[in-house]
């Protein structure tokens, strides 16, 4: 799963948040939706964050987007979608084919899930996780346009997959993370998302979340 990620200011991360922050769309979103644009700290569902997606002319662009789809019949925002089934589910299939995005972050958080002898799951330590090969964590996601109070605005959900062997001890799911060089291909509408996602980095840095300074 991925229900929290973290933004630590840096030259590269600041470039993304500043690009999203300088859009006319952001001002309309904050005024209409009454939500804050998060440029640092812990990012939670329904927050507005900087997201990389193609423009109408298919140029790589950074937009402010709200975290979480609103799907009829589902209580609360849908913040994750399983990569194994996204292509086939009505809620995600169109976006899987044409609306893919990247959410830049410093790391993501996961809580250890401990199965007790009686079958119950106990929540343990909170961990901060990022790929060893990159200063930033590029989460693969899907996006779409929703409407509220007459405003059309973009929302995103984070794709998840089976965990690496190392992370399986913490949780049975993890976000799909892509290498920096895959960003342009991932957001291209005519690309093959299955092929791109198969090249996810496997070597992760895992720290207890009490200190997330990298």
C-alpha positions in Angstrom: 0.0 0.0 0.0 0.9 3.6 -0.1 -1.2 6.0 2.1 1.6 8.5 3.1 4.6 9.9 1.4 7.1 12.5 2.4 8.5 15.6 0.8 11.8 17.0 2.0 12.9 20.3 0.3 15.8 19.9 -2.1 16.8 21.6 -5.3 15.1 18.9 -7.5 12.0 18.5 -5.4 11.6 22.3 -5.1 11.6 22.6 -8.9 8.5 20.3 -9.0 6.6 22.0 -6.2 7.4 25.5 -7.6 6.2 24.4 -11.1 2.9 23.2 -9.7 2.6 26.2 -7.4 2.9 28.7 -10.2 -0.2 27.5 -12.1 -3.5 29.3 -12.3 -5.1 25.9 -11.7 -3.7 25.7 -8.2 -5.2 29.0 -7.1 -8.6 27.8 -8.4 -8.2 24.5 -6.6 -7.3 26.0 -3.2 -10.0 28.6 -3.4 -12.8 26.1 -4.5 -11.8 23.0 -2.6 -10.5 24.7 0.5 -7.4 22.5 0.6 -3.7 23.4 1.1 -1.0 22.7 -1.5 1.6 20.6 0.3 5.2 21.5 -0.6 6.9 19.7 2.3 6.3 17.2 5.1 4.0 14.3 5.2 1.5 14.0 2.3 -1.8 12.4 3.1 -4.9 11.4 1.1 -7.0 14.4 -0.1 -3.9 16.7 0.0 -2.8 18.6 -3.1 0.6 17.6 -4.3 2.9 18.2 -7.4 2.4 15.5 -10.0 4.1 15.0 -13.4 1.8 14.3 -16.3 1.5 15.1 -20.0 0.0 18.3 -21.2 -2.6 18.4 -24.0 0.3 18.6 -26.4 1.9 15.6 -24.7 4.7 17.7 -23.1 6.0 16.7 -19.7 4.3 19.1 -17.2 3.9 19.5 -13.5 0.4 19.9 -12.2 -1.2 20.3 -8.7 -3.4 17.2 -8.1 -5.6 16.0 -5.3 -4.6 12.5 -3.9 -7.6 10.1 -4.3 -10.2 9.2 -6.8 -13.9 9.5 -5.8 -15.6 6.3 -7.0 -19.4 5.7 -6.7 -20.2 3.2 -4.0 -16.7 3.4 -2.3 -16.5 5.2 1.0 -13.6 7.6 1.1 -10.9 8.5 -1.5 -9.3 5.7 -3.5 -5.6 6.4 -3.1 -4.2 3.1 -4.4 -4.8 0.9 -7.4 -3.3 -2.6 -7.9 -1.2 -2.7 -11.0 -2.1 -6.3 -11.6 -5.8 -5.4 -12.2 -5.9 -1.7 -13.1 -6.0 -2.4 -16.8 -9.2 -4.5 -16.4 -11.1 -2.5 -13.7 -13.7 -0.1 -15.0 -12.6 2.6 -12.5 -9.0 2.6 -13.8 -8.8 0.9 -17.2 -9.1 4.1 -19.3 -6.5 5.9 -17.2 -4.2 2.9 -17.3 -4.2 3.3 -21.1 -4.1 7.0 -21.4 -3.6 8.9 -18.1 -0.5 7.8 -16.3 1.4 10.1 -14.0 4.5 10.3 -11.7 4.4 11.5 -8.1 7.8 12.8 -7.0 8.6 12.3 -3.3 11.5 12.0 -1.0 10.3 8.6 0.3 7.1 6.8 1.2 5.9 5.6 4.5 4.7 2.1 5.4 3.6 0.6 8.7 4.8 -2.8 9.7 1.9 -5.3 9.6 2.4 -8.1 12.2 0.1 -11.2 12.0 -0.8 -12.4 15.5 -1.3 -16.1 16.4 -5.1 -15.6 16.3 -5.0 -14.2 12.8 -5.4 -10.5 13.7 -3.0 -8.0 12.2 -1.2 -5.7 14.5 0.4 -2.4 13.3 4.0 -2.1 14.2 6.8 0.3 13.4 6.5 3.1 10.8 9.2 2.9 8.1 10.5 5.4 5.5 11.4 3.8 2.2 13.1 4.9 -1.0 15.2 3.4 -3.8 18.9 3.3 -3.1 19.7 4.4 -6.7 17.9 7.8 -6.6 17.7 10.9 -4.5 14.0 11.0 -5.1 11.3 8.4 -5.2 9.2 8.5 -8.4 5.8 6.8 -7.6 3.9 5.6 -10.6 0.2 6.6 -10.7 -2.9 7.2 -12.7 -4.9 10.4 -12.9 -8.2 11.7 -14.1 -10.4 14.8 -14.0 -13.1 15.2 -11.5 -15.5 18.1 -10.8 -16.6 19.9 -7.7 -18.5 23.1 -7.3 -18.2 23.8 -11.0 -14.4 23.3 -11.0 -12.8 20.6 -13.0 -9.5 19.5 -11.5 -7.1 16.5 -11.6 -6.9 13.7 -9.0 -4.4 10.9 -8.8 -4.1 7.4 -7.3 -0.8 5.5 -6.6 -0.2 2.1 -8.2 0.8 -0.7 -6.0 2.5 -4.1 -6.5 3.8 -7.2 -4.7 6.6 -6.2 -2.4 10.3 -7.0 -2.9 11.6 -9.9 -0.7 13.1 -7.3 1.7 9.9 -5.3 2.1 7.6 -8.3 2.4 8.4 -8.5 6.1 6.9 -5.1 6.5 3.8 -5.2 4.3 2.3 -7.4 1.6 2.1 -4.4 -0.9 4.3 -1.6 -2.0 4.0 1.3 -4.5 5.3 0.9 -8.0 8.5 3.0 -8.1 10.1 3.9 -11.4 13.7 4.9 -12.2 14.2 8.5 -13.3 14.9 7.6 -16.9 11.5 5.9 -17.2 9.4 9.1 -16.4 9.1 10.3 -19.9 8.0 6.9 -21.2 5.6 6.2 -18.4 3.5 9.4 -19.0 3.5 9.0 -22.8 -0.1 7.9 -23.7 1.1 5.5 -26.4 3.7 3.7 -24.2 3.5 0.2 -22.9 3.0 0.5 -19.1 3.5 -3.2 -18.4 6.9 -3.1 -20.0 8.0 0.1 -18.2 6.8 -1.1 -14.8 8.7 -4.3 -15.1 12.0 -2.3 -14.7 11.3 -1.1 -11.2 14.4 -0.7 -9.0 14.5 -3.5 -6.4 17.2 -2.2 -3.9 15.5 0.0 -1.3 16.8 1.9 1.7 14.6 1.2 4.7 14.7 3.4 7.9 12.5 3.8 10.9 10.5 6.9 10.2 11.5 8.7 13.4 14.3 10.2 11.3 13.7 10.7 7.5 16.7 13.0 6.7 18.5 11.2 4.0 
